[in-house]
Amino acid sequence: MPTLCTVSNPSSNDKSPKRRCPPKRKPAASKPAVNPAAKPAKTSAKPTPAPKSKITASAIKKSAPRPAAAAALLGLGLDNTDGHKRITTGEQFAILGGSEQTHDRMTETVVKTFEELKKRGKHLSQVERAELAEIIHKATPA
């Protein structure tokens, strides 16, 4: 394809016309030309296939520990009869719905749960489910 250039009128001092052409593009990478008369180079070493590794259950168990996953608590109240939409959110929790009494009780439980985790020096993602259940049970108001 021919390159399109524009020619401007020469200036009063210069007698030759000035050409403006778009910048040249680099040609796309292409395969090197093959000379049919050339003989291929002989190599004495054969390529060796990559060794196949076997994945075993013990290898999976010994893998590096995963980074701490994001964790959050979600409280859903389903006993709302007054039509009011109640939403309380925090850094690691969200409480949605419920009657005023239920919503307040869930909020108090979550706040006490995170206070207890802070006392124990643990993050929500670091605590086991059984331990978390015990903390929530103790934090639930009577």
Secondary structure as GFF3:
##gff-version 3
##sequence-region A 1 142
A	DSSP	beta_strand	6	8	.	.	.	ID=ss1
A	DSSP	beta_strand	18	20	.	.	.	ID=ss2
A	DSSP	alpha_helix	57	61	.	.	.	ID=ss3
A	DSSP	beta_strand	73	77	.	.	.	ID=ss4
A	DSSP	beta_strand	87	89	.	.	.	ID=ss5
A	DSSP	beta_strand	93	97	.	.	.	ID=ss6
A	DSSP	alpha_helix	100	120	.	.	.	ID=ss7
A	DSSP	three_ten_helix	124	126	.	.	.	ID=ss8
A	DSSP	alpha_helix	129	139	.	.	.	ID=ss9
###
